Amino acid sequence: MITIWKVSIKEGQRDNFMEKYNLFSWAKGFLGCQFYTVWLSDLIAIESWESQEAHKWFAQSLPEGAMWELFSLLEWQPEMYECELAKLIK
């Protein structure tokens, strides 16, 4: 499963955001994330998960307040898109 996030980070909070984002790295089923700068403080994050169930498990197992701590570094709530890759096109 692929999730795509568009986030706008508050001024001066990029390093703090990236550090807190590392809480994902321990998650079972998390395969990784690539970040792309769109505009100064705006990022696109492309996350890879083993499955939709792995992503759901992660979201439900986070310590209380963990996502709020991460989201408090953003200008506004992030946009999220789920993508399902049906087959590889050669």
Backbone as JSON Lines, residues from 0, in Angstrom:
{"i":0,"aa":"M","n":[0.85,-1.17,0.0],"ca":[0.0,0.0,0.0],"c":[0.89,1.23,0.0]}
{"i":1,"aa":"I","n":[0.49,2.21,-0.75],"ca":[1.2,3.48,-0.81],"c":[0.27,4.56,-0.28]}
{"i":2,"aa":"T","n":[0.79,5.42,0.59],"ca":[0.05,6.6,1.01],"c":[0.88,7.82,0.62]}
{"i":3,"aa":"I","n":[0.18,8.84,0.16],"ca":[0.84,10.09,-0.23],"c":[0.27,11.2,0.64]}
{"i":4,"aa":"W","n":[1.18,11.91,1.29],"ca":[0.81,13.0,2.17],"c":[1.35,14.31,1.61]}
{"i":5,"aa":"K","n":[0.53,15.34,1.63],"ca":[1.01,16.69,1.34],"c":[0.94,17.46,2.64]}
{"i":6,"aa":"V","n":[2.09,17.95,3.09],"ca":[2.15,18.67,4.36],"c":[2.79,20.04,4.17]}
{"i":7,"aa":"S","n":[2.34,20.99,4.96],"ca":[2.93,22.32,4.99],"c":[3.44,22.55,6.41]}
{"i":8,"aa":"I","n":[4.75,22.57,6.56],"ca":[5.38,22.65,7.87],"c":[5.52,24.1,8.31]}
{"i":9,"aa":"K","n":[5.25,24.35,9.59],"ca":[5.4,25.71,10.13],"c":[6.86,26.17,9.97]}
{"i":10,"aa":"E","n":[7.01,27.46,9.79],"ca":[8.33,28.04,9.61],"c":[9.25,27.67,10.77]}
{"i":11,"aa":"G","n":[10.45,27.21,10.44],"ca":[11.45,26.86,11.44],"c":[11.25,25.51,12.1]}
{"i":12,"aa":"Q","n":[10.26,24.72,11.66],"ca":[9.94,23.44,12.3],"c":[10.29,22.22,11.45]}
{"i":13,"aa":"R","n":[10.94,22.42,10.3],"ca":[11.2,21.3,9.4],"c":[12.04,20.2,10.06]}
{"i":14,"aa":"D","n":[13.16,20.58,10.7],"ca":[14.02,19.57,11.34],"c":[13.27,18.84,12.45]}
{"i":15,"aa":"N","n":[12.51,19.58,13.23],"ca":[11.73,18.99,14.31],"c":[10.69,18.02,13.75]}
{"i":16,"aa":"F","n":[10.03,18.4,12.65],"ca":[9.05,17.53,12.01],"c":[9.7,16.24,11.53]}
{"i":17,"aa":"M","n":[10.84,16.36,10.86],"ca":[11.51,15.18,10.32],"c":[11.95,14.24,11.46]}
{"i":18,"aa":"E","n":[12.42,14.8,12.56],"ca":[12.82,13.99,13.7],"c":[11.63,13.23,14.28]}
{"i":19,"aa":"K","n":[10.52,13.91,14.45],"ca":[9.32,13.27,15.02],"c":[8.72,12.26,14.04]}
{"i":20,"aa":"Y","n":[8.89,12.49,12.76],"ca":[8.37,11.57,11.75],"c":[9.03,10.2,11.87]}
{"i":21,"aa":"N","n":[10.23,10.17,12.43],"ca":[10.95,8.9,12.58],"c":[10.22,7.9,13.47]}
{"i":22,"aa":"L","n":[9.18,8.32,14.18],"ca":[8.42,7.36,14.99],"c":[7.79,6.29,14.1]}
{"i":23,"aa":"F","n":[7.64,6.56,12.81],"ca":[7.1,5.58,11.89],"c":[8.06,4.42,11.67]}
{"i":24,"aa":"S","n":[9.35,4.67,11.8],"ca":[10.35,3.67,11.42],"c":[10.26,2.36,12.22]}
{"i":25,"aa":"W","n":[9.71,2.39,13.41],"ca":[9.59,1.17,14.22],"c":[8.38,0.34,13.84]}
{"i":26,"aa":"A","n":[7.48,0.9,13.05],"ca":[6.2,0.24,12.79],"c":[6.35,-1.03,11.97]}
{"i":27,"aa":"K","n":[5.71,-2.08,12.45],"ca":[5.67,-3.34,11.71],"c":[4.93,-3.09,10.39]}
{"i":28,"aa":"G","n":[5.53,-3.49,9.3],"ca":[4.9,-3.33,8.01],"c":[5.23,-2.02,7.3]}
{"i":29,"aa":"F","n":[5.97,-1.12,7.97],"ca":[6.38,0.14,7.33],"c":[7.62,-0.13,6.5]}
{"i":30,"aa":"L","n":[7.56,0.12,5.21],"ca":[8.66,-0.18,4.32],"c":[9.57,1.02,4.07]}
{"i":31,"aa":"G","n":[9.06,2.22,4.3],"ca":[9.88,3.4,4.11],"c":[9.09,4.58,3.6]}
{"i":32,"aa":"C","n":[9.79,5.7,3.47],"ca":[9.16,6.93,3.02],"c":[10.18,7.76,2.25]}
{"i":33,"aa":"Q","n":[9.7,8.41,1.21],"ca":[10.51,9.35,0.46],"c":[9.84,10.71,0.55]}
{"i":34,"aa":"F","n":[10.66,11.74,0.79],"ca":[10.15,13.11,0.88],"c":[10.6,13.92,-0.31]}
{"i":35,"aa":"Y","n":[9.7,14.75,-0.81],"ca":[10.0,15.64,-1.92],"c":[9.55,17.05,-1.55]}
{"i":36,"aa":"T","n":[10.44,18.01,-1.7],"ca":[10.09,19.4,-1.42],"c":[9.29,19.95,-2.59]}
{"i":37,"aa":"V","n":[8.14,20.53,-2.27],"ca":[7.28,21.1,-3.29],"c":[7.47,22.61,-3.34]}
{"i":38,"aa":"W","n":[7.48,23.23,-2.18],"ca":[7.62,24.68,-2.11],"c":[8.08,25.04,-0.7]}
{"i":39,"aa":"L","n":[9.23,25.59,-0.55],"ca":[9.81,26.02,0.72],"c":[9.48,25.09,1.89]}
{"i":40,"aa":"S","n":[8.29,25.24,2.49],"ca":[7.94,24.42,3.65],"c":[6.96,23.31,3.33]}
{"i":41,"aa":"D","n":[6.59,23.15,2.06],"ca":[5.65,22.11,1.68],"c":[6.4,20.86,1.22]}
{"i":42,"aa":"L","n":[5.95,19.72,1.72],"ca":[6.56,18.44,1.35],"c":[5.49,17.48,0.85]}
{"i":43,"aa":"I","n":[5.91,16.61,-0.03],"ca":[5.12,15.43,-0.39],"c":[5.87,14.24,0.21]}
{"i":44,"aa":"A","n":[5.16,13.45,1.0],"ca":[5.74,12.24,1.6],"c":[5.05,11.04,0.96]}
{"i":45,"aa":"I","n":[5.84,10.14,0.41],"ca":[5.3,8.92,-0.18],"c":[5.73,7.75,0.69]}
{"i":46,"aa":"E","n":[4.76,7.21,1.41],"ca":[5.01,6.1,2.34],"c":[4.68,4.77,1.68]}
{"i":47,"aa":"S","n":[5.46,3.77,2.0],"ca":[5.2,2.4,1.53],"c":[4.92,1.52,2.74]}
{"i":48,"aa":"W","n":[3.85,0.76,2.65],"ca":[3.43,-0.17,3.7],"c":[3.24,-1.54,3.09]}
{"i":49,"aa":"E","n":[3.48,-2.58,3.88],"ca":[3.26,-3.95,3.4],"c":[1.81,-4.18,2.99]}
{"i":50,"aa":"S","n":[0.88,-3.56,3.74],"ca":[-0.54,-3.76,3.46],"c":[-1.35,-2.66,4.13]}
{"i":51,"aa":"Q","n":[-2.6,-2.59,3.75],"ca":[-3.51,-1.64,4.39],"c":[-3.69,-2.0,5.87]}
{"i":52,"aa":"E","n":[-3.67,-3.29,6.17],"ca":[-3.8,-3.74,7.57],"c":[-2.61,-3.26,8.41]}
{"i":53,"aa":"A","n":[-1.41,-3.29,7.84],"ca":[-0.22,-2.82,8.57],"c":[-0.34,-1.34,8.89]}
{"i":54,"aa":"H","n":[-0.83,-0.56,7.93],"ca":[-1.02,0.88,8.16],"c":[-2.07,1.12,9.25]}
{"i":55,"aa":"K","n":[-3.16,0.37,9.17],"ca":[-4.24,0.5,10.16],"c":[-3.73,0.12,11.55]}
{"i":56,"aa":"W","n":[-2.98,-0.98,11.64],"ca":[-2.42,-1.41,12.93],"c":[-1.54,-0.31,13.51]}
{"i":57,"aa":"F","n":[-0.69,0.26,12.68],"ca":[0.2,1.33,13.13],"c":[-0.6,2.51,13.69]}
{"i":58,"aa":"A","n":[-1.6,2.95,12.94],"ca":[-2.4,4.1,13.37],"c":[-3.08,3.84,14.71]}
{"i":59,"aa":"Q","n":[-3.52,2.61,14.93],"ca":[-4.22,2.27,16.17],"c":[-3.27,2.03,17.34]}
{"i":60,"aa":"S","n":[-1.99,1.77,17.06],"ca":[-1.05,1.42,18.13],"c":[-0.18,2.6,18.59]}
{"i":61,"aa":"L","n":[-0.37,3.75,17.98],"ca":[0.43,4.91,18.37],"c":[0.1,5.34,19.8]}
{"i":62,"aa":"P","n":[1.1,5.8,20.53],"ca":[0.83,6.36,21.86],"c":[-0.12,7.55,21.74]}
{"i":63,"aa":"E","n":[-0.97,7.71,22.72],"ca":[-1.92,8.82,22.7],"c":[-1.18,10.15,22.55]}
{"i":64,"aa":"G","n":[-1.64,10.96,21.64],"ca":[-1.05,12.28,21.42],"c":[0.1,12.32,20.44]}
{"i":65,"aa":"A","n":[0.58,11.16,19.99],"ca":[1.74,11.14,19.1],"c":[1.46,11.85,17.78]}
{"i":66,"aa":"M","n":[0.32,11.59,17.18],"ca":[0.01,12.26,15.91],"c":[-0.26,13.75,16.13]}
{"i":67,"aa":"W","n":[-0.88,14.1,17.26],"ca":[-1.13,15.51,17.54],"c":[0.21,16.25,17.65]}
{"i":68,"aa":"E","n":[1.18,15.63,18.29],"ca":[2.51,16.24,18.42],"c":[3.12,16.49,17.04]}
{"i":69,"aa":"L","n":[2.98,15.55,16.15],"ca":[3.5,15.69,14.79],"c":[2.7,16.75,14.02]}
{"i":70,"aa":"F","n":[1.37,16.66,14.09],"ca":[0.52,17.59,13.34],"c":[0.62,19.02,13.87]}
{"i":71,"aa":"S","n":[1.0,19.2,15.14],"ca":[1.12,20.55,15.7],"c":[2.25,21.34,15.04]}
{"i":72,"aa":"L","n":[3.12,20.66,14.32],"ca":[4.23,21.31,13.62],"c":[3.82,21.76,12.21]}
{"i":73,"aa":"L","n":[2.58,21.49,11.84],"ca":[2.1,21.81,10.5],"c":[1.23,23.06,10.5]}
{"i":74,"aa":"E","n":[1.21,23.72,9.36],"ca":[0.36,24.91,9.19],"c":[-1.12,24.54,9.23]}
{"i":75,"aa":"W","n":[-1.47,23.41,8.63],"ca":[-2.84,22.91,8.63],"c":[-2.83,21.4,8.48]}
{"i":76,"aa":"Q","n":[-3.99,20.8,8.63],"ca":[-4.08,19.34,8.56],"c":[-3.58,18.85,7.2]}
{"i":77,"aa":"P","n":[-2.78,17.79,7.19],"ca":[-2.23,17.31,5.91],"c":[-3.3,16.67,5.03]}
{"i":78,"aa":"E","n":[-3.02,16.68,3.74],"ca":[-3.87,15.98,2.78],"c":[-3.29,14.57,2.63]}
{"i":79,"aa":"M","n":[-4.15,13.56,2.61],"ca":[-3.7,12.18,2.47],"c":[-4.41,11.5,1.32]}
{"i":80,"aa":"Y","n":[-3.64,10.73,0.56],"ca":[-4.18,9.96,-0.56],"c":[-3.67,8.53,-0.44]}
{"i":81,"aa":"E","n":[-4.55,7.56,-0.64],"ca":[-4.14,6.16,-0.67],"c":[-4.07,5.7,-2.12]}
{"i":82,"aa":"C","n":[-3.07,4.92,-2.42],"ca":[-2.91,4.4,-3.78],"c":[-2.78,2.89,-3.7]}
{"i":83,"aa":"E","n":[-3.42,2.22,-4.59],"ca":[-3.27,0.77,-4.67],"c":[-2.72,0.44,-6.05]}
{"i":84,"aa":"L","n":[-1.59,-0.24,-6.05],"ca":[-0.97,-0.62,-7.31],"c":[-1.48,-1.99,-7.71]}
{"i":85,"aa":"A","n":[-2.18,-2.05,-8.8],"ca":[-2.8,-3.31,-9.21],"c":[-1.79,-4.23,-9.89]}
{"i":86,"aa":"K","n":[-0.98,-3.7,-10.78],"ca":[0.01,-4.54,-11.45],"c":[1.12,-3.66,-12.0]}
{"i":87,"aa":"L","n":[2.24,-4.24,-12.22],"ca":[3.37,-3.55,-12.79],"c":[3.22,-3.53,-14.31]}
{"i":88,"aa":"I","n":[3.35,-2.35,-14.87],"ca":[3.26,-2.2,-16.32],"c":[4.68,-2.12,-16.86]}
{"i":89,"aa":"K","n":[5.01,-3.02,-17.78],"ca":[6.37,-3.06,-18.33],"c":[6.45,-2.3,-19.64]}
